[in-house]
Amino acid sequence: MYSEKMNWPEGVKCAVAITVNLNAELFWLQIDPSCIDKPKTLSLGQYGMNRGLDRILGILEERNIKGTFFTPGWIAENYSDEVKRVYDRGHEIGCLAYKHENMALLSEDEQREAIKKGLKAIGDVCEYKVKGFRSPEGELTEKTLMLAKECGLEYSSNLSCDDRPYVNRLSNGEILGEIPIHWANYDLPYFAFNYNPAFPKGQGRIANYNGVLSNWKDEFDGCYEYGLCYVLQLDPATIGAPGRISLLEDLLDYIMEKDGVWFATGEELNDYICKIER
C-alpha cells in the first residue's frame, strides 16, 4: 500500500494550510456576466467581504494561525480596505488573477495581462511581493503556470495530482512549487446556491453542516495518519455565515488537539519544499 510520507521538519507529522479565496461578486459574474445588473445575486458575494471575512480573521487570530488569502486584482481595487486589513494582520496574500477569469479560455497574452494586472493591484494596496498563484474556478493550462512563473510567482495551488506539496517541473524547463488542493476540502461546492443564474445547475444543495464537518475531519485524519498536507479552501461568503462559521472553529480546534501539526502559509510550504528538493 502506498504510504510515502513527507519529510517534514523535525517533530512535524502533518502540515495544514488554511487558504481563503476572496471571490466576492466575481464568482457570480463569471457564471453569468449579466449579473452585473442583478443586485440580489451580486449581494451573495458581497456578503463575504462585508461580514464573513472579519469572522474568519477573528477565528484565525484567536488561534494564532496565519492563512493565505488568494485575491483577484479587481478585489484589491474595489475592497482595498478589506485586503489591507488581511495583510496588516500578518496573513499571506496570493494572486487569483485579475477578475476571476477562466484562464483556459483566454489567449496567452490575455492570461499574462490578467496575472500582471492582478499583481499590480495587490502591490498597490499592500506593497507586497506576491509569491503564490491560484487560478479562478474553471480550467487552466500548463501555459498558465508558465506565465505565472514568468510574472515572478513562485508557487501554484491549483492541481490535484498529489496530497503533498512538490516542485512541478514544467515542460519549458522552469520549476514552480505546487501545493495541491482537493474539492472535498472546499466549502463552496457544499454551500454555494442561487436560483438565477442557477448554481449548482439542477439545484439540490445546501449540504448538511454536520456532514461537511465530518468530511473535513475525516480528510484531516487521513492526512495526519499518512503524514501529508491538508489544504482547506474557504470562501467568506459561504463559511462566513453565522450558522456555518462554527464549522471552521470546530475543525481548527479538532486539528489543534493533535501533536505535530504545522499550520503553514503557502509561502512557508513552498520555501520548505524548494529547500528539500534542491
C-alpha positions as CSV (number, residue, x, y, z in Angstrom):
1,M,0.0,0.0,0.0
2,Y,1.3,3.4,-1.0
3,S,2.1,5.4,2.2
4,E,5.1,7.6,1.5
5,K,5.2,10.5,3.9
6,M,6.6,13.9,3.5
7,N,9.9,14.6,5.1
8,W,8.6,17.3,7.3
9,P,10.7,19.4,9.8
10,E,11.6,17.6,13.0
11,G,8.5,16.9,15.1
12,V,6.0,17.7,12.4
13,K,3.7,14.9,11.4
14,C,1.3,16.8,9.2
15,A,1.0,20.2,7.6
16,V,-2.2,22.3,7.4
17,A,-2.7,25.3,5.1
18,I,-5.8,27.5,5.6
19,T,-6.5,29.2,2.3
20,V,-9.2,31.7,1.6
21,N,-10.4,32.8,-1.9
22,L,-11.6,36.4,-1.9
23,N,-14.0,36.0,-4.8
24,A,-16.8,38.3,-3.7
25,E,-19.2,39.0,-6.5
26,L,-16.7,38.0,-9.2
27,F,-17.7,34.3,-8.8
28,W,-21.3,35.1,-9.9
29,L,-20.1,37.4,-12.7
30,Q,-18.0,34.7,-14.2
31,I,-21.0,32.3,-14.3
32,D,-23.2,35.0,-15.9
33,P,-21.8,38.5,-16.8
34,S,-25.4,39.8,-16.9
35,C,-25.4,39.5,-13.1
36,I,-23.9,43.0,-13.2
37,D,-27.5,44.2,-13.3
38,K,-28.7,41.7,-10.7
39,P,-28.0,43.2,-7.2
40,K,-29.6,40.2,-5.4
41,T,-27.1,37.8,-7.0
42,L,-24.2,40.1,-6.5
43,S,-25.1,40.5,-2.8
44,L,-24.4,36.8,-2.3
45,G,-20.7,37.5,-2.9
46,Q,-20.6,40.9,-1.3
47,Y,-21.7,39.4,1.9
48,G,-18.4,37.6,2.2
49,M,-16.4,40.8,2.2
50,N,-18.9,42.8,4.3
51,R,-19.5,40.2,7.0
52,G,-17.9,36.8,6.5
53,L,-14.2,38.0,6.1
54,D,-14.0,39.5,9.6
55,R,-15.4,36.4,11.2
56,I,-12.7,34.3,9.5
57,L,-10.0,36.8,10.5
58,G,-11.2,36.8,14.1
59,I,-11.2,33.0,14.4
60,L,-7.7,32.7,12.9
61,E,-6.4,35.5,15.2
62,E,-7.8,33.8,18.3
63,R,-5.8,30.7,17.4
64,N,-2.7,32.5,16.2
65,I,-3.0,30.9,12.8
66,K,-1.8,32.6,9.6
67,G,-3.6,31.9,6.4
68,T,-3.1,32.5,2.7
69,F,-5.7,34.8,1.1
70,F,-5.9,34.4,-2.7
71,T,-7.1,37.7,-4.1
72,P,-8.1,38.9,-7.6
73,G,-6.7,42.2,-8.5
74,W,-10.2,43.6,-9.0
75,I,-11.0,42.8,-5.4
76,A,-7.8,44.6,-4.2
77,E,-9.0,47.6,-6.2
78,N,-12.6,47.6,-5.0
79,Y,-12.2,46.2,-1.5
80,S,-8.8,47.8,-0.7
81,D,-9.6,48.4,3.0
82,E,-10.5,44.8,3.5
83,V,-7.5,43.4,1.6
84,K,-5.2,45.8,3.5
85,R,-6.8,44.6,6.8
86,V,-5.9,41.0,5.9
87,Y,-2.4,41.9,5.1
88,D,-1.9,44.1,8.2
89,R,-2.9,41.1,10.4
90,G,0.1,39.1,9.0
91,H,-1.6,36.9,6.5
92,E,-0.1,36.0,3.1
93,I,-1.8,37.5,0.0
94,G,-1.8,35.3,-3.1
95,C,-2.8,36.2,-6.6
96,L,-6.2,35.0,-8.1
97,A,-5.6,36.7,-11.5
98,Y,-7.5,39.9,-12.1
99,K,-11.2,39.5,-12.5
100,H,-11.9,35.8,-11.8
101,E,-11.2,34.8,-15.4
102,N,-11.4,31.3,-16.7
103,M,-7.8,31.2,-17.8
104,A,-8.1,28.3,-20.2
105,L,-10.5,30.4,-22.3
106,L,-8.0,33.2,-22.7
107,S,-5.2,33.7,-25.1
108,E,-1.6,33.7,-23.9
109,D,-1.5,37.5,-24.0
110,E,-4.8,37.8,-22.1
111,Q,-3.7,35.4,-19.4
112,R,-0.4,37.3,-19.0
113,E,-2.3,40.6,-18.7
114,A,-4.7,39.2,-16.2
115,I,-1.9,38.0,-13.9
116,K,0.1,41.2,-14.3
117,K,-2.9,43.4,-13.6
118,G,-3.8,41.2,-10.5
119,L,-0.3,41.5,-9.2
120,K,-0.1,45.3,-9.7
121,A,-3.4,45.9,-8.0
122,I,-2.4,43.8,-5.0
123,G,1.0,45.5,-4.8
124,D,-0.6,49.0,-4.9
125,V,-2.7,48.1,-1.8
126,C,-0.2,46.0,0.2
127,E,3.3,47.0,-1.2
128,Y,4.0,43.3,-1.1
129,K,5.7,40.8,-3.4
130,V,3.2,38.1,-4.1
131,K,4.6,34.6,-4.4
132,G,1.5,32.3,-4.7
133,F,-0.9,31.8,-7.6
134,R,-4.3,30.2,-7.7
135,S,-6.4,30.2,-10.8
136,P,-10.1,31.1,-10.5
137,E,-12.8,28.5,-10.9
138,G,-12.6,27.0,-14.3
139,E,-9.7,25.3,-16.1
140,L,-6.1,26.4,-16.7
141,T,-3.4,25.2,-19.0
142,E,0.3,24.4,-18.5
143,K,0.9,27.7,-20.2
144,T,-1.0,29.4,-17.4
145,L,1.6,28.0,-14.9
146,M,4.4,29.1,-17.2
147,L,3.0,32.6,-17.3
148,A,2.7,32.7,-13.5
149,K,6.4,31.8,-13.3
150,E,7.2,34.4,-16.0
151,C,5.4,37.1,-13.9
152,G,7.6,36.3,-10.9
153,L,5.3,34.0,-9.0
154,E,7.0,31.1,-7.1
155,Y,4.2,28.6,-6.5
156,S,0.8,27.5,-7.6
157,S,-2.1,26.0,-5.6
158,N,-4.3,24.5,-8.4
159,L,-3.6,20.9,-9.1
160,S,-5.0,17.7,-7.5
161,C,-2.4,15.1,-8.5
162,D,-0.9,14.6,-5.1
163,D,-1.6,15.3,-1.4
164,R,1.9,16.6,-0.7
165,P,3.5,19.8,-1.9
166,Y,6.1,19.3,-4.6
167,V,8.2,21.0,-7.2
168,N,6.5,21.0,-10.5
169,R,9.0,20.8,-13.4
170,L,7.2,22.4,-16.4
171,S,7.9,21.3,-19.9
172,N,9.7,24.6,-20.7
173,G,12.3,23.7,-18.1
174,E,11.0,26.1,-15.4
175,I,10.1,24.9,-12.0
176,L,7.1,26.1,-9.9
177,G,6.1,24.9,-6.5
178,E,2.7,23.2,-6.3
179,I,0.5,22.9,-3.2
180,P,-2.3,20.5,-4.3
181,I,-5.9,21.1,-3.5
182,H,-9.0,18.8,-3.4
183,W,-12.7,19.6,-3.8
184,A,-13.7,17.7,-0.6
185,N,-11.8,20.4,1.4
186,Y,-13.5,23.4,-0.2
187,D,-16.6,25.0,1.3
188,L,-18.0,26.4,-2.0
189,P,-19.1,23.1,-3.6
190,Y,-21.1,22.3,-0.4
191,F,-22.8,25.6,0.2
192,A,-22.9,27.9,-2.8
193,F,-26.5,28.2,-4.0
194,N,-28.6,30.5,-6.2
195,Y,-31.8,30.3,-8.2
196,N,-30.9,32.6,-11.1
197,P,-28.4,32.0,-12.5
198,A,-28.9,28.5,-11.2
199,F,-26.0,27.3,-9.2
200,P,-25.5,24.4,-9.0
201,K,-27.2,23.5,-12.2
202,G,-30.2,21.4,-11.3
203,Q,-30.2,22.9,-7.8
204,G,-30.4,20.4,-4.8
205,R,-27.8,21.8,-2.4
206,I,-27.1,23.2,0.5
207,A,-25.2,20.4,2.3
208,N,-25.8,19.3,5.9
209,Y,-23.4,21.2,8.1
210,N,-22.5,18.3,10.4
211,G,-21.9,16.1,7.4
212,V,-19.4,18.7,5.9
213,L,-17.6,19.0,9.2
214,S,-17.4,15.2,9.4
215,N,-15.9,15.1,5.9
216,W,-13.3,17.7,6.7
217,K,-12.3,15.9,9.9
218,D,-12.0,12.6,8.1
219,E,-9.9,14.2,5.4
220,F,-7.6,15.7,8.0
221,D,-7.3,12.4,9.9
222,G,-6.2,10.8,6.7
223,C,-3.6,13.4,6.0
224,Y,-2.4,13.2,9.6
225,E,-2.1,9.4,9.5
226,Y,-0.1,9.4,6.3
227,G,2.0,12.4,7.1
228,L,0.6,14.6,4.3
229,C,-0.6,18.2,3.7
230,Y,-4.2,19.2,4.5
231,V,-5.2,22.2,2.4
232,L,-8.6,23.8,3.3
233,Q,-10.2,26.3,0.9
234,L,-12.7,28.8,2.2
235,D,-14.9,31.5,0.7
236,P,-16.0,34.1,3.2
237,A,-19.5,34.3,1.6
238,T,-20.1,30.6,2.4
239,I,-18.2,29.7,5.6
240,G,-18.7,33.2,7.0
241,A,-22.4,32.9,7.7
242,P,-23.3,32.9,11.4
243,G,-24.6,29.4,11.3
244,R,-21.6,28.0,9.4
245,I,-18.6,29.8,10.9
246,S,-18.7,27.4,13.9
247,L,-17.7,24.6,11.4
248,L,-14.3,26.4,11.0
249,E,-13.9,26.9,14.7
250,D,-14.7,23.3,15.4
251,L,-12.4,22.0,12.7
252,L,-9.5,24.1,13.8
253,D,-9.9,23.1,17.4
254,Y,-10.1,19.5,16.4
255,I,-6.8,19.8,14.4
256,M,-5.1,21.7,17.2
257,E,-5.7,18.8,19.6
258,K,-3.2,16.7,17.6
259,D,0.5,16.8,18.2
260,G,2.9,17.6,15.5
261,V,0.7,19.7,13.3
262,W,2.3,22.6,11.4
263,F,0.0,25.4,10.4
264,A,1.8,26.9,7.4
265,T,1.1,29.5,4.8
266,G,1.6,28.7,1.1
267,E,4.8,30.7,1.1
268,E,6.2,28.7,4.0
269,L,5.3,25.4,2.4
270,N,6.8,26.4,-0.9
271,D,10.0,27.6,0.8
272,Y,10.3,24.3,2.6
273,I,9.7,22.0,-0.4
274,C,12.1,24.0,-2.6
275,K,14.8,23.6,0.1
276,I,14.4,19.9,0.5
277,E,14.1,19.2,-3.3
278,R,17.2,21.2,-4.4
